[in-house]
Amino acid sequence: MVHDSTDNPDDARARKSRRGMAPDGPPQEIQQETAPPDLDPASASGDDEDDARLPDILEESGAVGEGPLATGHEAIERAVRLAPTSPGVYRMLNANSDVLYVGKAKNVKKRLSSYARQSAPLPARILRMIAATVTVEIVSTNTETEALLLEANLIKQLRPRFNVQLRDDKSFPYILITGDHWAPQILKHRGAQTRPGRYFGPFASAGAVNRTITALQRAFLIRSCTDSFFESRTRPCLLYQIRRCAGPCTREIDFPGYTTLVREATDFLSGKSHAVKQELAGEMEKAAGELEFERAALYRDRLAALSAIQSQQGINPRTVEEADVFAIHQEGGFSCVEVFFFRTGQNWGNRAYFPRAEKTFTPEEVLGSFLAQFYDDKPPPRNILVSHEIEESELLANALSIKAGHKIEVTTPKRGEKKELVTHALTNAREALGRKLADTATQSRLLDAIATTLGLPHAPKRIEVYDNSHIQGTNAVGAMIVAGPDGFVKNQYRKFNIRSEGITPGDDFAMMREVLERRFKRLINPPEEGAAKENIKAKDDDFPQWPDLVIIDGGRGQLNAVREIFANLGLTQVSLMSVAKGPDRDAGRETLFMPEREAIKLEPRDPVLYFIQRLRDEAHRFVIGSHRKLRKKDIREAGLQEIPGIGPSRKRALLHHFGTLKEIERASIADLGKVPGVSAESARRIFEYFHPQPG
């Protein structure tokens, strides 16, 4: 979808209002890593791709833990007597006031009556839900369309056990060509679309956006640098030298020429790719005819970059201008929904989702609920193509049309190119679920093997790995990463800014003590509000909050120190292990230590050892990244005064030469030495200040 930031000025407020229908939890003391809403692709690292976990299979059998069926019928009958005959949304709650199910109805009284009839033949899933119900809450709406939108919002907020749940609702990245500068910038954008400019998307992943932006820079030479960097330039940067920017910062190209490049890029992203390529081909032939072969080669390279973009996009439909394609495949009790995004006649990527649903749900039921939740906070395209007939497709289309302000169609194509797109998506859904099931099986075998190797009572469902990072005690930060049956669980990662003032700089034991005490005291004695939020998270993800195994980096000394911390906290059910690096820090020669056991040495090619290495390396990656973010923030706040030998004069010279502190940080020692007044020794000190070796 392509639009200006001024098209929908109330979108952000509307989304905030919808999210506000359910109460938000209190802020946690432990910080969680979040992505910045506005990213510069020239400087930001690649974002993580979709790494959704396969949900636990919800079996038909097995009690939910509540009373007999008659109690549930009685609770629903009480609600029926007070229920309205108008449209609305109802919530079924258990004895702990946990929401079990959220449903909508055109006639709430009639719908609840169907649950209250004891002689009605109902699926086992519905009977278990009724047996668990002690209270029913009802919200009336003006129309059934409003009820559908409210239902989707509440399901995403409350994550009821008996509903289909869209578990991964990360925002999608867009390409933004800014409109608040005479020389527009191209960048990747997430979040509220409040900055003036043209937005193109959504793209399925950050990788797809980054690849497209890189190719667009080669094709249209649009700048990607920030405005502050742009304004400070006195000579073109490296991107100009490698022909990925036209150099408007130093007027290597005039305003009309740069405006033409921006128009061509906008036309290409708006679906006029054929016209743009024809125009470039004409310019290339004209330049060749005038014997200006260097200019002709430039147009040739730009055409090649455009062809690269379209070749990366795979299928590009001929008759479908704007559509999202959804296909669902079920196997082994799991569901996979594959989504393809087509905008301006181009394929802008695909993503696989694994919604949480009981295995008794049909593909049509899962897909219908999935769609309503998917578009709760995303703008829908004009066409939505689905692989299975949805019972309430017309109602869903009406609801999305009202929300989007233009007509939306939800169809199941039977022939032609649209049918081919759905079939292609269905093939991808089948393959994605197969890969996920295979990965999950491999992970399960590794967890069984680690339990056998370490003598654990059972395969761990939650493994926590801890590490800390600092430079001579400054900007100290600790981190926890989490792994489970489906690999790394990144929404459970946490970082801890070390707060204790009495810690001796570089005292790793004291830092680890603070991290572990803060982590486990919160689990043992959570604050009242914090406990509520922890319970919500546990219910949301069906993922245990208590670890079965804790891994730390270090040898026997670190292990004994952590054992003492655990003893003081009264932790006796959590297994503990430390991983000591091998001689010369060689991977594959690590030693494993566990309490009251001899050291464990595994063969270098042992899969269990490789798995433990992956866990330790992921913790190291995460804590180093957290430390660098903290240090960069501290450096930006402190400026350059902390570097020995760098006074105000040299600071001004550096900033005048490089423009920004970020560019000074990126510079090599040779580049720093070219600044007037900066000697070779000063250049070395500046470089080492920005590029220390974390300890």
C-alpha positions in Angstrom: 0.0 0.0 0.0 1.3 3.4 -1.0 0.2 6.6 0.8 1.3 9.9 2.2 1.7 10.4 5.9 -1.1 13.0 5.7 -3.6 10.5 4.3 -4.8 9.1 7.7 -3.7 11.6 10.4 -5.9 9.9 13.1 -4.6 6.4 12.5 -2.2 6.4 15.4 -4.7 7.8 17.8 -7.3 5.3 16.6 -5.0 2.4 17.1 -4.1 3.6 20.5 -7.8 4.0 21.3 -8.6 0.4 20.2 -5.7 -1.0 22.2 -7.0 0.9 25.2 -10.1 -1.2 25.4 -8.3 -3.6 27.7 -6.3 -2.5 30.7 -2.5 -2.3 30.3 -0.2 -4.0 32.7 2.1 -2.0 34.9 5.7 -1.3 33.6 8.2 -3.9 34.7 11.5 -3.1 36.4 13.3 -5.5 34.1 13.8 -3.9 30.7 12.9 -5.6 27.5 14.7 -5.0 24.2 12.5 -3.0 21.8 13.1 -1.9 18.2 13.3 1.8 17.4 10.3 3.0 15.4 12.4 4.8 12.7 15.5 3.1 11.3 18.2 4.2 8.9 19.1 1.2 6.7 22.6 2.6 6.2 23.5 2.3 9.8 21.0 -0.1 11.4 21.8 -3.8 11.6 19.3 -6.3 10.1 16.3 -6.9 12.2 15.4 -10.4 13.3 13.1 -12.2 10.9 9.9 -13.8 12.0 10.8 -16.5 14.6 7.4 -17.5 15.8 7.3 -20.6 18.0 5.0 -23.6 17.4 2.3 -23.4 20.1 1.6 -26.3 22.4 -1.0 -28.7 21.1 -4.2 -28.2 23.1 -5.7 -31.7 23.6 -9.4 -32.4 23.6 -9.1 -34.4 26.7 -7.9 -33.2 30.1 -9.8 -31.1 32.5 -9.2 -27.4 32.7 -9.4 -27.7 36.5 -12.8 -26.3 37.2 -16.1 -27.8 38.4 -18.7 -30.0 36.8 -20.6 -29.2 33.6 -23.8 -28.3 35.4 -22.1 -25.4 37.2 -21.1 -23.9 33.9 -24.6 -24.3 32.5 -26.0 -22.6 35.6 -23.6 -19.6 35.2 -24.5 -19.2 31.5 -28.2 -19.5 32.2 -27.9 -16.6 34.7 -26.2 -14.5 32.0 -28.9 -15.4 29.4 -31.6 -13.9 31.6 -29.9 -10.5 31.5 -28.4 -10.7 28.0 -29.6 -8.3 25.3 -31.1 -9.4 22.0 -28.8 -6.9 20.2 -25.3 -7.4 18.8 -22.4 -7.6 21.2 -19.4 -9.4 22.6 -19.4 -11.8 25.5 -16.5 -13.1 27.7 -16.5 -16.3 29.6 -14.4 -16.3 32.8 -13.3 -19.0 35.2 -13.1 -18.9 39.0 -9.8 -17.0 38.8 -11.4 -14.3 36.6 -9.2 -15.5 33.7 -10.9 -15.0 30.3 -11.5 -18.4 28.8 -13.3 -17.3 25.6 -14.3 -14.2 23.7 -17.2 -14.4 21.3 -19.4 -12.1 19.3 -23.0 -12.5 18.2 -25.7 -10.7 16.2 -28.1 -11.7 19.0 -26.2 -12.2 22.3 -29.1 -13.7 24.1 -29.7 -16.3 21.4 -26.0 -17.2 21.2 -25.6 -17.7 24.9 -28.8 -19.8 25.0 -27.1 -22.3 22.6 -24.5 -22.9 25.3 -27.0 -23.1 28.1 -29.0 -26.0 26.5 -27.7 -29.1 28.3 -29.1 -31.5 25.7 -27.4 -29.8 22.8 -24.7 -31.9 21.1 -21.5 -29.8 21.5 -17.9 -30.6 20.7 -15.7 -31.6 23.6 -13.8 -28.4 23.4 -17.0 -26.4 24.0 -18.1 -28.6 26.9 -14.8 -28.1 28.6 -15.1 -24.4 28.2 -18.6 -24.4 29.7 -17.5 -26.6 32.6 -14.8 -24.0 33.4 -17.1 -21.0 33.2 -18.3 -19.3 36.4 -19.1 -15.8 35.0 -20.1 -14.3 31.7 -19.5 -10.6 30.9 -21.3 -8.9 28.0 -20.6 -5.7 26.0 -23.3 -4.4 23.7 -22.4 -2.9 20.3 -24.5 -1.0 17.8 -23.8 -3.4 14.9 -22.4 -6.9 14.3 -19.5 -5.2 12.5 -18.5 -3.4 15.6 -18.8 -6.6 17.5 -16.4 -8.3 15.1 -13.8 -5.6 15.5 -14.1 -5.5 19.3 -13.9 -9.3 19.4 -10.6 -9.3 17.5 -9.2 -6.6 19.7 -10.1 -8.4 22.9 -8.7 -11.7 21.7 -5.4 -10.0 21.0 -5.4 -8.2 24.3 -6.6 -11.1 26.6 -5.4 -14.2 24.7 -8.2 -16.5 25.9 -7.4 -20.2 26.0 -10.3 -21.4 23.8 -9.9 -18.8 21.0 -7.6 -18.9 18.0 -4.7 -16.7 18.9 -2.4 -14.7 16.5 0.7 -15.1 18.6 3.1 -12.9 16.5 1.8 -9.4 15.8 5.1 -7.5 15.1 4.7 -4.4 13.0 5.7 -4.5 9.4 8.4 -2.4 7.9 7.8 0.2 5.2 10.0 2.2 2.8 9.7 5.9 3.4 10.8 8.6 1.0 10.7 11.7 3.2 9.0 14.9 2.3 10.3 17.4 4.8 13.6 18.2 3.1 14.6 19.6 -0.3 16.7 16.5 -0.9 14.4 13.6 0.2 15.9 10.6 2.0 15.0 6.9 1.6 14.9 4.8 4.7 13.2 1.9 6.4 10.4 2.8 8.8 8.4 1.1 11.5 5.7 2.5 13.7 3.4 5.5 13.4 3.5 7.1 10.0 3.7 10.7 11.3 6.8 11.9 9.4 5.9 13.7 6.1 6.6 11.7 3.0 5.5 8.8 0.9 5.2 5.3 2.6 5.4 2.1 0.5 4.6 -1.2 2.0 4.1 -3.3 4.0 7.0 -5.5 3.4 7.1 -9.0 4.9 10.5 -8.5 6.6 13.3 -6.1 7.4 15.6 -8.1 5.1 13.2 -7.5 2.2 13.2 -3.8 2.9 17.0 -3.5 3.2 17.6 -5.4 0.0 15.0 -3.3 -1.9 16.5 0.0 -0.5 20.0 -1.1 -1.5 18.9 -1.8 -5.1 16.9 1.4 -5.2 20.0 3.4 -4.2 21.8 1.9 -7.1 19.0 2.5 -9.5 18.0 6.1 -8.4 20.9 7.4 -6.4 18.8 8.7 -3.5 20.5 9.5 -0.3 20.0 7.4 2.8 21.9 9.6 5.3 20.3 11.6 8.1 19.5 15.3 7.7 22.2 16.3 10.3 24.9 14.2 8.4 23.7 15.7 5.1 23.9 19.3 6.3 27.4 18.9 7.7 29.1 17.5 4.6 31.8 19.4 2.8 32.7 16.6 0.5 30.8 13.6 -0.9 30.8 10.4 1.2 31.7 6.9 0.2 28.2 6.2 -1.2 28.7 8.8 -3.9 32.0 7.2 -4.8 30.5 3.8 -5.3 27.5 5.2 -7.2 24.8 4.7 -4.6 24.1 8.4 -4.1 23.9 11.4 -6.4 25.7 13.6 -3.9 23.1 16.3 -3.4 24.8 17.3 -0.1 27.7 19.0 -1.9 25.6 19.9 -5.0 27.1 17.2 -7.2 23.6 17.2 -8.7 21.3 20.2 -8.9 17.8 20.4 -7.5 15.9 19.6 -10.7 18.1 16.6 -11.4 17.7 15.2 -7.9 13.9 15.9 -8.0 13.8 13.8 -11.2 15.5 10.9 -9.5 13.0 11.0 -6.6 10.1 11.1 -9.0 11.4 8.1 -10.9 11.9 6.2 -7.6 8.4 7.1 -6.4 6.9 6.1 -9.8 8.7 2.7 -9.6 7.4 2.0 -6.1 3.9 3.1 -7.1 3.7 0.4 -9.8 4.9 2.3 -12.8 8.0 0.2 -13.1 7.6 -0.5 -16.9 7.4 3.2 -17.7 10.4 4.0 -15.6 12.5 1.2 -17.2 11.4 2.4 -20.7 12.5 6.0 -19.8 15.9 4.8 -18.5 16.4 2.6 -21.6 15.6 5.5 -23.9 18.2 7.7 -22.0 20.8 5.0 -22.3 20.3 4.7 -26.0 20.4 8.4 -26.4 23.7 8.7 -24.5 25.2 5.9 -26.5 24.1 7.6 -29.7 25.9 10.7 -28.6 29.0 8.7 -27.8 28.7 9.5 -24.1 29.5 5.9 -23.1 30.2 6.7 -19.4 26.7 8.2 -19.0 25.2 5.3 -21.0 26.9 2.8 -18.6 25.4 4.6 -15.6 21.9 4.1 -17.1 22.8 0.5 -17.8 23.7 -0.1 -14.2 20.5 1.6 -13.0 18.4 -0.7 -15.3 20.3 -3.7 -14.0 19.5 -2.6 -10.4 15.8 -2.4 -11.2 15.8 -5.8 -12.8 17.5 -7.1 -9.6 14.6 -5.8 -7.5 12.0 -7.5 -9.6 14.0 -10.8 -9.8 14.2 -10.9 -6.0 10.5 -10.5 -5.7 9.8 -13.8 -7.4 6.2 -14.0 -8.5 4.9 -10.6 -9.8 1.2 -10.8 -10.8 0.0 -9.4 -14.1 -3.6 -8.6 -13.1 -3.4 -8.2 -9.3 -2.5 -4.7 -8.4 -3.0 -4.7 -4.6 -3.8 -7.8 -2.5 -2.9 -9.9 0.5 -3.0 -13.7 0.0 -3.7 -16.0 2.9 -3.3 -19.8 2.8 -3.6 -22.2 5.7 -2.3 -25.7 6.1 -2.9 -28.0 9.0 -0.8 -31.0 10.0 -0.1 -32.9 13.2 -2.5 -30.7 15.2 -0.7 -27.5 14.2 -1.8 -24.7 11.7 0.4 -22.6 9.5 -0.9 -19.4 7.8 1.3 -18.1 4.9 0.8 -14.5 4.0 1.9 -12.9 0.7 1.9 -9.2 0.2 1.3 -7.7 -3.3 1.4 -4.0 -3.8 1.6 -2.0 -7.0 1.7 -5.2 -9.0 4.9 -6.4 -7.2 5.5 -9.1 -4.6 6.8 -7.5 -1.4 7.5 -10.7 0.5 5.8 -13.3 2.5 5.7 -14.5 6.2 4.6 -17.7 7.9 2.5 -17.6 11.1 1.7 -20.4 13.5 -1.5 -19.4 15.3 -2.4 -21.1 18.6 -5.6 -23.1 18.3 -7.1 -26.4 19.5 -6.6 -29.1 16.9 -10.4 -29.5 16.7 -10.7 -26.1 14.9 -11.2 -26.4 11.1 -9.0 -24.5 8.7 -11.9 -22.1 8.0 -12.4 -21.3 11.7 -8.7 -20.7 12.2 -8.4 -18.5 9.1 -11.5 -16.5 9.9 -10.3 -15.6 13.4 -6.8 -15.0 12.2 -7.8 -12.5 9.6 -9.8 -10.4 12.1 -6.9 -10.2 14.5 -4.3 -9.7 11.7 -5.9 -6.5 10.5 -6.7 -5.1 14.0 -3.7 -2.8 13.8 -2.8 -2.9 10.1 -4.2 -1.2 7.0 -5.9 -3.8 4.8 -5.5 -3.8 1.0 -8.4 -3.6 -1.4 -8.3 -7.4 -2.1 -7.9 -10.2 0.4 -7.5 -13.7 -1.2 -8.0 -16.7 1.0 -7.5 -20.4 0.4 -10.6 -21.6 2.3 -14.2 -20.2 2.3 -14.7 -18.2 5.5 -18.2 -18.4 6.9 -18.3 -14.7 7.8 -16.3 -13.3 4.8 -18.9 -10.7 4.0 -19.1 -9.5 7.5 -15.3 -9.3 7.7 -15.2 -7.4 4.4 -17.7 -4.9 5.7 -15.9 -4.4 8.9 -12.5 -3.8 7.2 -14.2 -1.5 4.6 -15.5 0.7 7.4 -12.1 0.7 9.1 -10.1 1.4 5.9 -12.6 4.0 4.4 -12.8 2.2 1.1 -14.2 -1.1 -0.3 -12.5 -4.3 0.8 -13.2 -7.7 -0.9 -12.5 -11.0 0.8 -12.7 -13.8 -1.8 -11.7 -17.4 -2.4 -10.6 -17.5 -6.1 -11.6 -20.5 -8.2 -9.6 -19.9 -11.4 -7.2 -17.6 -13.1 -4.1 -15.9 -11.8 -5.6 -15.2 -8.4 -6.1 -18.9 -7.9 -2.5 -19.5 -8.9 -1.4 -17.0 -6.2 -3.4 -18.8 -3.6 -2.1 -22.2 -4.7 1.5 -20.9 -4.5 0.8 -19.5 -1.0 -0.7 -22.9 0.1 2.4 -24.7 -1.1 4.6 -22.3 1.0 2.3 -22.9 4.0 2.7 -26.6 3.7 6.5 -26.4 3.3 6.9 -23.9 6.2 4.9 -26.1 8.6 7.0 -29.1 7.6 10.2 -27.2 8.3 8.9 -26.0 11.6 7.9 -29.4 12.7 11.3 -30.8 11.7 13.1 -28.0 13.6 10.9 -28.6 16.7 11.6 -32.4 16.6 15.4 -31.7 16.4 15.2 -29.3 19.3 13.3 -31.8 21.3 15.9 -34.5 20.7 18.6 -32.0 21.8 16.8 -31.2 25.0 16.4 -34.9 25.7 20.1 -35.4 25.1 21.1 -32.5 27.4 18.9 -34.0 30.2 20.6 -37.3 29.8 24.1 -35.8 29.7 23.6 -33.6 32.7 21.5 -36.0 34.7 18.4 -33.8 34.8 15.1 -35.3 36.0 13.4 -34.4 32.7 14.1 -32.5 29.5 14.2 -28.8 30.3 11.3 -26.7 29.0 13.0 -23.4 29.8 16.7 -22.8 29.9 18.1 -19.4 31.0 21.6 -18.3 30.2 23.2 -15.3 32.0 26.1 -13.1 31.1 27.3 -9.6 31.8 29.5 -7.0 30.1 31.3 -3.9 31.1 34.5 -1.9 30.3 36.5 -1.4 33.5 33.3 -1.4 35.4 31.6 1.3 33.4 28.2 0.9 31.6 27.8 -2.5 33.3 24.9 -4.5 32.1 23.7 -8.1 32.7 21.5 -10.1 30.3 19.4 -13.2 30.3 18.5 -15.2 27.2 15.9 -18.0 27.1 15.6 -21.2 25.1 12.9 -23.8 25.0 11.5 -26.7 22.9 11.2 -24.4 19.9 14.6 -22.7 20.1 15.3 -19.2 21.3 12.3 -17.4 22.9 13.3 -13.8 22.2 10.3 -12.1 23.7 11.5 -13.5 27.1 15.0 -12.0 26.8 15.8 -9.4 29.5 18.6 -7.0 30.2 19.6 -5.6 33.6 21.4 -2.2 34.0 23.7 -2.8 37.0 22.5 -0.3 39.7 24.5 -1.2 42.9 26.9 1.7 43.7 29.1 -0.3 46.0 30.3 -2.8 43.4 34.0 -2.7 42.7 34.6 -1.9 39.0 35.1 -5.2 37.2 33.6 -7.4 40.0 31.8 -10.0 37.8 30.7 -11.9 40.9 28.9 -8.9 42.4 27.3 -8.0 39.0 26.0 -11.6 38.6 24.7 -11.6 42.1 22.6 -8.4 41.4 21.2 -9.8 38.2 20.2 -13.2 39.7 18.7 -11.7 42.8 16.7 -9.2 40.8 15.5 -12.0 38.5 14.6 -14.6 41.1 13.3 -12.4 43.8 10.7 -11.2 41.3 9.6 -14.8 40.7 9.7 -15.8 44.4 7.9 -12.7 45.8 6.5 -10.7 42.9 4.8 -7.3 43.7 1.0 -7.5 43.5 0.8 -5.7 40.2 3.9 -7.3 38.8 2.5 -10.7 39.6 -0.6 -9.9 37.6 1.5 -9.0 34.6 3.7 -12.1 35.0 0.6 -14.3 35.1 -0.8 -12.6 32.0 2.5 -13.3 30.2 2.6 -16.9 31.3 -1.0 -17.4 30.1 -0.3 -15.6 26.9 2.6 -17.7 25.8 1.9 -21.0 27.7 5.6 -20.9 28.4 6.9 -21.6 31.9 8.3 -18.7 33.8 10.5 -20.8 36.1 13.7 -22.2 34.5 14.6 -25.9 34.6 18.2 -25.1 33.9 20.3 -22.0 34.5 23.6 -21.7 32.6 26.4 -19.2 33.4 29.7 -18.4 31.8 32.6 -19.4 33.9 34.3 -22.2 35.8 34.0 -23.8 39.2 34.5 -20.5 41.1 31.6 -18.8 39.3 29.4 -21.9 39.8 30.1 -21.9 43.6 29.3 -18.2 43.8 26.0 -18.7 42.1 25.2 -21.7 44.3 25.6 -19.5 47.3 23.2 -16.9 45.7 20.7 -19.7 45.1 21.0 -21.0 48.6 20.4 -17.6 50.1 17.3 -17.3 47.9 16.1 -20.8 48.8 16.2 -22.1 45.3 16.5 -25.9 45.3 14.5 -27.0 42.2 16.6 -25.2 39.6 19.5 -27.1 38.0 22.7 -25.1 37.6 25.6 -25.4 35.2 28.6 -23.3 34.3 30.5 -23.4 31.0 34.3 -22.7 31.1 36.1 -21.9 27.9 38.8 -24.2 26.7 42.5 -23.5 26.4 43.1 -20.4 24.3 39.3 -20.0 24.3 39.0 -22.7 21.6 35.4 -23.7 20.8 34.8 -27.4 21.2 37.1 -27.7 24.2 34.8 -26.3 26.9 34.4 -27.9 30.3 31.0 -28.2 32.0 30.6 -27.9 35.8 27.6 -28.9 37.9 27.3 -28.9 41.7 28.7 -31.9 43.5 29.8 -33.6 40.2 33.0 -34.1 38.4 33.8 -31.8 35.5 32.2 -32.9 32.2 34.2 -33.0 29.0 32.3 -33.7 25.9 33.6 -34.7 22.5 34.2 -31.6 20.2 31.6 -32.9 17.7 29.0 -33.8 20.3 25.6 -32.2 19.4 25.0 -31.4 23.1 28.2 -29.4 23.3 27.4 -27.6 20.1 23.9 -26.8 21.5 25.4 -25.4 24.7 27.9 -23.3 22.7 25.0 -21.8 20.8 23.3 -20.9 24.0 26.4 -19.3 25.5 27.2 -17.4 22.2 23.7 -16.1 22.0 23.9 -14.8 25.6 27.2 -13.2 24.7 25.8 -11.6 21.6 22.8 -10.2 23.4 24.7 -8.8 26.4 27.4 -7.2 24.2 24.7 -5.6 22.0 23.0 -4.3 25.2 26.3 -3.0 26.5 27.1 -1.2 23.3 23.7 0.5 23.2 24.2 1.7 26.7 27.7 2.9 26.0 26.7 4.7 22.8 24.0 6.5 24.7 26.5 7.5 27.4 29.0 8.7 24.8 26.4 10.8 23.0 25.5 12.4 26.3 29.0 13.0 27.5 30.5 14.0 24.1 34.2 13.8 23.5 35.4 15.4 26.7 36.1 12.0 28.4 38.8 11.1 25.9 42.2 11.9 27.3 43.9 14.7 25.4 40.8 15.8 23.4 39.9 19.3 24.4 37.4 21.8 22.9 39.5 22.8 19.9 40.1 19.2 18.8 36.5 18.4 19.5 35.4 21.2 17.2 37.9 20.1 14.5 36.6 16.5 14.6 33.0 17.5 14.5 33.7 20.0 11.7 35.5 17.3 9.7 33.1 14.4 10.2 29.8 16.2 10.9 28.5 14.0 13.7 29.7 11.9 16.6 28.4 8.8 14.9 30.8 9.4 11.9 33.7 10.0 14.3 32.9 6.6 15.9 32.9 4.9 12.4 36.1 6.5 11.3 39.4 4.5 11.0 42.6 5.6 12.6 43.9 6.8 9.3 40.8 9.0 8.7 41.1 10.4 12.2 44.7 11.3 11.7 43.7 13.5 8.7 41.9 15.9 10.9 43.9 19.1 11.5 45.4 19.1 15.0 44.9 15.4 15.6 48.2 13.5 15.9 48.7 9.8 15.2 48.7 9.1 18.9 45.5 11.1 19.5 43.8 9.3 16.6 44.7 6.0 18.2 43.3 7.0 21.5 40.1 8.2 19.9 39.7 5.0 17.9 40.3 2.8 21.0 37.8 4.9 23.0 35.1 4.0 20.6 36.2 0.5 19.9 37.2 -1.1 23.2 37.4 -4.8 23.9 34.6 -5.6 26.3 35.6 -7.6 29.4 
